[in-house]
Amino acid sequence: GLNAFEKVRQYLRDRTPSGRLFPGTRGIAGACRAAWNSLVAEAGRIRSLTDFEWARPVIPECAGYQNRMRAPTSTLRPGTT
């Protein structure tokens, strides 16, 4: 099976145009930005792709750790790095 990173990469590859030619690095960056923003706009998608039962906390006291580890709410925007 695929690991979490590979599952996200496969999801993006399956849902974004591939085999395209870009006029330059800005075009590549724009396509990557659009794909990432589309992914993070889908509520719960990253969790559904990367949620492995074996990676969940097994000690109830550790479950609160997930609540402190939040993904950034901002997404990449044109003109940012």
C-alpha positions as CSV (number, residue, x, y, z in Angstrom):
1,G,0.0,0.0,0.0
2,L,0.9,3.6,-0.3
3,N,2.1,5.7,2.6
4,A,0.3,9.0,3.5
5,F,2.5,11.2,1.3
6,E,2.1,8.9,-1.7
7,K,-1.7,8.8,-1.2
8,V,-1.9,12.6,-1.3
9,R,0.4,12.8,-4.4
10,Q,-1.6,10.1,-6.2
11,Y,-4.8,11.9,-5.4
12,L,-3.4,15.1,-6.9
13,R,-2.1,13.3,-9.9
14,D,-5.4,11.7,-10.6
15,R,-7.4,14.9,-10.4
16,T,-5.2,17.5,-12.0
17,P,-4.2,17.8,-15.7
18,S,-0.9,16.0,-16.4
19,G,1.3,15.9,-19.4
20,R,1.0,19.7,-19.8
21,L,3.7,22.0,-21.1
22,F,4.1,25.2,-19.1
23,P,5.6,28.5,-20.4
24,G,7.9,28.7,-17.4
25,T,8.3,28.3,-13.7
26,R,5.5,30.7,-12.9
27,G,3.1,28.5,-14.9
28,I,4.3,25.4,-13.0
29,A,4.0,27.2,-9.6
30,G,0.5,28.4,-10.6
31,A,-0.7,24.9,-11.4
32,C,0.8,23.5,-8.2
33,R,-0.8,26.3,-6.2
34,A,-4.2,25.7,-7.8
35,A,-4.0,21.9,-7.2
36,W,-3.0,22.4,-3.5
37,N,-5.7,25.0,-2.9
38,S,-8.3,22.7,-4.5
39,L,-7.2,19.9,-2.2
40,V,-7.3,21.9,1.0
41,A,-10.7,23.4,0.1
42,E,-12.2,19.9,0.4
43,A,-13.0,19.6,4.1
44,G,-11.6,16.4,5.5
45,R,-9.9,15.2,2.3
46,I,-6.3,15.2,3.6
47,R,-7.4,13.4,6.8
48,S,-9.3,10.8,4.7
49,L,-6.2,10.2,2.6
50,T,-3.8,10.0,5.5
51,D,-5.8,8.4,8.3
52,F,-4.2,5.1,9.1
53,E,-5.6,3.2,12.1
54,W,-2.1,2.1,13.1
55,A,-1.0,5.8,13.3
56,R,-3.8,6.8,15.7
57,P,-2.9,7.4,19.4
58,V,-3.4,4.2,21.5
59,I,-3.2,6.0,24.8
60,P,-6.4,8.0,25.6
61,E,-4.3,10.8,27.1
62,C,-2.5,11.3,23.8
63,A,-5.8,11.9,21.9
64,G,-5.8,15.5,23.0
65,Y,-2.5,16.0,21.1
66,Q,-4.4,16.0,17.8
67,N,-6.4,19.0,18.9
68,R,-3.2,21.0,19.5
69,M,-1.8,20.1,16.1
70,R,-3.9,22.1,13.6
71,A,-3.2,22.6,10.0
72,P,-2.6,26.2,8.9
73,T,-5.9,27.8,7.9
74,S,-4.3,29.9,5.2
75,T,-3.5,28.6,1.7
76,L,-0.9,29.5,-0.8
77,R,-1.9,32.6,-2.8
78,P,-0.5,33.9,-6.0
79,G,2.6,36.0,-5.4
80,T,3.5,34.3,-2.1
81,T,6.0,31.6,-1.4
